[in-house]
């Protein structure tokens, strides 16, 4: 189901909307936000200089550091009394990023989330179980409002208490699960350990996943756990941009459709800031159109992707962003080689003896980088056979070296022995600052 007619507009119609809203947004932000006015004045740009979409490139980038420098609400364009909602990021690396919404912002956000829910197969017939944590995080309440808006029944089960989550699935007939991919896999593992067959004994047919990236091998693992008929899609957003509702996958699974009448995407070279042509891989930059409380121009997401402008078989004409292949700030440089956790994940999930849960530790020993990858086995009986374990370890190291050009130490552990995460999974620990 297509929720909004704007999802099928021609490229010319989309660009006309974008240009009109871009001019309004730049003038609005220049007038209302002193920090932006200073940045624009510093590079000699005035709102009147923005006459084409190409002129967007003249504007300075917005970075996470701008939020820190103006904490908590120095980037806001509306006074506190006009805000009807305030959210914040987790703040795991310092002060959280604070975001706010006017009543109109809430309306736009809800409808954008309704679009991506419909893209992922949701309808008013669904019983949606939201296993995101409720609170300052935008994901839970964002999906909650968008799903209610299309008429679905919503269960705000929040995160954790896995056995009770499964009880609700059984007793209330959940058909749609909202969660992070890693928590959805954990739920599925527990379901099967209880002797429940998801395809036969549950009604869950759709997964709307977000909060962390999902690789194709992880999607394959999701089908192994939840069943081949399980429609497993992911959606994209972040607190600074609005929360969920920026983009989402349709059943064609050919990238995530961006709500282009509200967001202008660019792909840049993360090192130089140069805008790259369509089809190039680089860092995703997003300009928000029409936001009242917290307008953003050229926000550097640090997410690595690619834009695809060809119309999709689902009928939507909006640009699609390729599923994320990493973050520029997640990249590890190990012995001079650029390594992304998603590259390691793809190797692990292609080896049938291994489960989807893993941890990466990087240390410095004798002035050399050493990477240790701890990964769970599917069958703990392998732990009883030294020869089989040794053969499997050699096979993993060979596959990783072929993919990364690096050797790694492999630790194979029993099923269910690594930590499970209710929110974003923490996969990497870099201890190189602790040693020589």
C-alpha positions in Angstrom: 0.0 0.0 0.0 1.2 3.5 -0.9 0.3 6.0 1.9 0.9 9.4 0.2 0.6 10.5 -3.5 4.0 12.3 -3.2 5.6 8.9 -3.2 4.8 8.5 -6.9 5.4 12.0 -8.2 7.6 12.6 -11.2 11.2 13.7 -10.7 10.3 17.1 -11.9 7.4 17.4 -9.4 9.6 16.2 -6.6 12.4 18.7 -7.4 9.9 21.6 -7.7 8.7 20.8 -4.2 12.2 20.5 -2.9 13.4 23.8 -4.3 10.4 25.7 -3.0 10.8 24.2 0.5 14.6 24.6 0.4 14.3 28.4 -0.2 11.8 28.7 2.6 14.0 26.6 5.0 17.2 28.5 4.3 15.5 31.9 4.8 13.8 30.6 8.0 16.9 29.2 9.5 18.9 32.3 8.7 16.4 34.5 10.4 15.6 32.3 13.4 18.9 30.5 14.4 21.9 32.7 15.2 24.3 29.7 15.0 23.3 29.0 11.4 23.4 32.7 10.5 26.9 32.9 11.7 28.0 29.8 9.8 26.4 31.2 6.6 27.9 34.6 7.0 31.3 33.1 7.6 31.2 31.6 4.0 29.5 34.6 2.5 26.1 32.9 1.7 22.7 34.7 2.0 19.3 33.1 1.6 18.9 34.9 -1.7 21.8 33.0 -3.1 19.8 29.8 -3.1 18.0 29.7 -6.5 18.5 26.1 -7.6 18.9 22.7 -5.9 22.5 22.8 -7.0 23.0 25.8 -4.8 22.5 23.6 -1.8 26.2 22.7 -2.2 27.1 26.3 -1.3 25.8 25.9 2.2 27.9 24.8 5.1 27.5 21.4 6.7 25.9 20.8 10.1 27.7 18.3 12.3 27.1 16.5 15.6 29.6 19.0 17.1 27.1 21.9 16.4 24.6 20.2 18.7 27.2 19.9 21.4 28.4 23.5 21.0 24.8 24.7 21.2 23.5 22.3 23.9 20.8 21.9 24.8 18.5 24.0 22.5 20.7 26.6 20.8 19.8 25.2 17.3 16.1 25.5 17.9 14.1 28.0 15.8 11.1 28.1 18.1 10.8 29.0 21.8 10.3 26.3 24.4 6.6 27.2 24.9 5.8 26.2 21.3 7.3 22.7 21.7 4.8 19.9 22.2 7.5 17.1 22.4 11.2 16.9 23.3 13.4 13.8 22.7 17.1 13.1 23.0 19.7 10.7 21.8 21.3 8.2 24.2 24.2 10.5 24.9 26.7 7.5 25.2 29.6 9.7 24.1 28.8 12.8 26.2 25.8 15.1 26.4 22.8 13.8 24.5 21.5 15.5 21.3 18.3 17.2 22.3 15.5 17.5 19.6 12.1 19.1 19.7 8.8 19.2 17.8 6.0 21.7 17.3 2.5 20.4 16.8 2.9 20.7 13.0 6.3 18.9 13.2 4.5 16.0 15.0 1.9 15.8 12.3 4.5 15.7 9.6 6.6 13.1 11.5 3.6 10.8 12.1 2.7 10.8 8.5 6.2 10.1 7.3 6.4 7.2 9.7 3.0 6.0 8.3 4.6 6.0 4.9 7.6 3.8 5.9 5.3 1.5 7.8 3.1 1.0 4.7 6.3 0.6 2.6 7.2 -2.3 4.9 3.8 -4.0 4.5 1.9 -2.7 7.5 -1.8 -2.1 7.3 -4.8 -1.3 9.5 -5.3 -5.1 10.0 -2.0 -5.5 11.9 -1.4 -6.0 15.6 1.9 -4.3 16.1 4.2 -5.1 19.0 6.8 -2.4 19.7 9.8 -3.8 21.4 11.8 -0.6 21.3 12.5 1.0 24.6 10.1 3.8 25.4 11.6 7.1 26.7 13.7 9.8 25.2 14.7 7.6 22.3 12.6 8.6 19.2 12.1 5.1 17.8 9.4 3.7 20.0 7.0 6.7 20.1 7.7 7.5 16.4 6.7 4.0 15.2 3.8 4.0 17.7 2.2 7.1 16.3 2.8 6.2 12.7 1.3 2.7 13.1 -1.7 4.0 15.0 -2.2 6.6 12.3 -2.7 3.9 9.6 -5.2 2.1 11.9 -3.0 -0.7 13.3 -3.5 -1.9 16.9 -0.4 -1.1 18.8 1.1 -2.9 21.9 3.7 -0.8 23.6 5.6 -3.7 25.2 8.9 -1.8 25.2 12.2 -3.6 25.4 13.3 -6.5 27.6 11.3 -9.1 29.5 11.6 -11.5 26.6 9.4 -14.3 28.0 6.6 -11.8 28.5 7.1 -10.4 24.9 6.5 -14.0 23.7 3.5 -14.4 25.9 1.9 -11.3 24.3 2.8 -12.6 20.8 0.9 -15.8 21.5 -2.0 -14.5 23.5 -2.7 -11.2 21.6 -1.9 -12.4 18.1 1.0 -10.1 17.2 1.4 -9.8 13.4 4.0 -7.1 13.2 7.2 -6.8 15.3 9.1 -3.5 15.7 12.6 -4.0 17.2 16.3 -3.7 16.5 17.5 -6.6 14.3 19.7 -8.0 17.0 16.9 -8.1 19.5 14.5 -9.6 17.0 17.0 -12.4 16.4 17.3 -12.9 20.2 13.5 -13.1 20.5 13.4 -15.6 17.7 16.1 -17.8 19.4 14.1 -17.8 22.6 10.9 -18.6 20.8 12.5 -21.7 19.2 14.2 -22.7 22.5 10.7 -22.8 24.0 9.6 -25.4 21.4 7.5 -22.8 19.5 7.6 -22.8 15.7 7.1 -19.1 14.6 5.6 -20.1 11.3 3.2 -22.6 12.7 2.4 -21.3 16.2 2.6 -17.5 15.9 1.0 -14.9 13.6 4.1 -12.7 13.2 4.4 -12.0 9.5 6.3 -8.7 9.3 9.3 -7.2 11.0 9.9 -3.4 10.8 13.4 -3.1 12.0 15.5 0.0 12.8 17.9 1.5 15.3 20.9 -0.4 13.8 21.8 -1.5 10.3 20.9 -4.9 8.9 23.1 -6.7 6.4 21.7 -9.1 3.8 23.3 -12.1 5.6 21.5 -10.9 8.8 18.2 -10.8 6.9 18.9 -14.4 5.8 19.5 -15.3 9.4 16.2 -13.6 10.3 14.4 -15.9 7.9 16.1 -18.9 9.3 14.9 -18.0 12.8 11.4 -16.6 12.0 10.6 -18.5 8.8 10.8 -18.0 5.1 7.5 -16.2 4.8 8.5 -13.5 7.3 8.7 -10.1 5.5 11.7 -8.5 7.0 12.3 -4.8 6.2 14.4 -2.0 7.8 13.8 1.7 8.0 16.1 4.7 8.5 16.1 7.8 10.6 17.9 9.5 13.5 16.9 11.8 16.3 18.5 14.9 14.7 16.5 14.4 11.4 13.2 13.6 13.1 13.5 10.1 14.3 12.2 7.2 12.2 10.4 8.3 9.0 13.3 9.4 6.8 13.4 6.3 4.6 12.2 2.7 4.5 12.3 -0.5 2.5 9.4 -1.8 0.4 8.9 -5.6 -0.3 11.1 -5.3 -3.4 14.1 -4.9 -1.0 16.1 -2.8 -3.4 17.1 0.0 -1.0 15.2 2.3 1.3 12.8 4.9 -0.3 13.5 8.4 1.0 10.6 10.8 1.7 12.0 13.3 -0.7 9.4 16.0 -0.3 10.7 16.4 3.3 14.4 15.4 3.0 17.0 16.2 0.4 19.8 13.5 0.3 23.3 14.0 -0.9 26.3 11.7 -1.0 29.7 13.2 -0.3 33.3 12.1 0.0 33.6 11.9 3.8 37.2 13.2 3.7 36.9 16.1 1.3 33.2 17.0 1.5 32.9 16.9 -2.3 29.4 16.0 -3.5 29.5 12.8 -5.5 27.4 11.8 -8.6 24.5 9.4 -8.4 25.6 5.8 -8.0 28.7 6.7 -5.9 29.3 5.4 -2.5 30.0 7.8 0.3 28.6 9.6 3.4 24.9 10.4 3.5 24.1 14.1 4.1 20.5 15.1 4.7 18.7 18.5 4.5 15.4 18.6 6.4 12.6 20.6 4.7 9.8 22.3 6.5 10.8 21.5 10.1 9.7 24.3 12.5 11.4 23.5 15.8 14.7 22.2 14.7 15.5 22.9 11.0 18.7 21.2 9.7 20.7 22.0 6.6 23.2 19.5 5.2 23.5 17.3 8.3 26.4 14.9 8.1 24.9 11.5 9.2 28.3 9.6 9.1 26.3 6.8 7.5 27.8 5.3 4.3 25.4 4.6 1.5 24.6 5.2 -2.2 21.6 6.9 -3.9 19.6 5.1 -6.7 17.1 7.2 -8.7 15.6 4.6 -10.9 11.8 4.0 -10.3 11.1 1.0 -8.2 8.8 -1.9 -9.2 6.6 -1.1 -6.2 5.4 2.0 -8.0 7.3 4.6 -5.9 9.4 7.1 -7.7 11.3 8.5 -4.8 15.1 8.0 -4.6 16.3 5.0 -2.7 19.3 4.8 -0.5 21.3 1.6 -0.5 21.2 -0.3 2.8 24.0 1.1 5.0 27.4 -0.6 4.6 28.9 1.1 7.6 29.6 4.4 9.3 32.5 6.6 8.6 33.1 6.9 12.3 32.8 3.1 12.8 35.6 2.4 10.4 38.6 0.8 12.1 42.1 1.2 10.7 44.0 -2.0 11.5 47.5 -2.3 10.3 46.8 0.3 7.7 43.6 -1.5 6.4 40.1 0.1 6.6 37.8 -2.4 8.3 34.0 -2.0 8.9 32.2 -4.3 11.4 29.6 -5.0 8.7 32.3 -6.7 6.5 33.1 -9.0 9.4 29.4 -9.7 10.0 28.8 -10.7 6.4 31.7 -13.3 6.6 30.4 -14.7 9.9 26.8 -15.1 8.7 27.9 -17.0 5.6 29.4 -19.8 7.7 26.6 -22.2 8.6 28.2 -23.4 11.9 28.2 -19.8 13.3 25.3 -17.9 14.9 24.6 -14.2 14.3 26.1 -12.9 17.6 29.7 -11.8 17.8 32.1 -9.3 19.4 35.2 -7.6 18.0 38.1 -6.6 20.2 41.0 -4.6 18.9 44.2 -4.3 21.0 47.8 -3.2 20.6 50.4 -5.7 21.5 54.1 -5.2 20.9 53.2 -2.1 18.8 51.0 -4.3 16.5 47.2 -4.2 16.1 45.6 -7.5 17.1 41.9 -8.2 16.3 40.1 -10.9 18.2 36.6 -12.0 17.0 34.5 -13.9 19.5 31.5 -15.6 17.8 28.9 -18.1 19.0 28.5 -21.6 17.6 25.1 -22.9 16.4 25.7 -26.3 18.0 27.7 -26.5 21.3 28.6 -30.1 20.6 31.4 -28.8 18.3 33.2 -27.7 21.5 33.8 -31.3 22.3 35.9 -31.9 19.2 39.2 -30.2 19.0 39.8 -31.2 15.4 36.5 -29.9 14.2 37.0 -26.6 16.1 40.4 -26.2 14.7 39.2 -26.8 11.2 36.4 -24.3 11.6 38.7 -21.7 13.1 41.0 -22.0 10.1 38.1 -21.7 7.7 36.9 -18.5 9.4 40.3 -17.0 9.4 40.8 -17.8 5.7 37.4 -16.2 4.8 38.1 -13.1 6.8 41.6 -12.7 5.2 40.0 -13.0 1.8 37.4 -10.4 2.6 39.6 -8.0 4.7 43.2 -8.7 3.8 43.8 -9.2 7.5 44.4 -12.1 9.9 42.4 -12.3 13.1 42.3 -14.4 16.3 39.1 -16.4 16.5 37.4 -17.4 19.7 34.4 -19.8 19.3 32.0 -20.0 22.2 28.8 -21.8 23.2 25.4 -20.7 22.0 23.7 -17.9 24.1 27.0 -17.1 25.9 27.5 -13.5 24.5 25.5 -10.5 25.7 22.2 -9.8 24.1 21.1 -6.2 23.5 17.6 -4.8 23.8 18.7 -1.6 21.9 21.6 -1.0 19.6 24.1 -3.9 19.7 27.6 -2.9 20.8 29.9 -5.1 18.7 33.3 -3.4 18.9 35.7 -2.7 21.8 38.8 -0.8 20.8 41.5 -1.0 23.5 44.4 0.3 21.5 44.7 3.3 23.7 45.5 1.0 26.7 48.6 -0.6 25.4 51.7 -0.5 23.2 
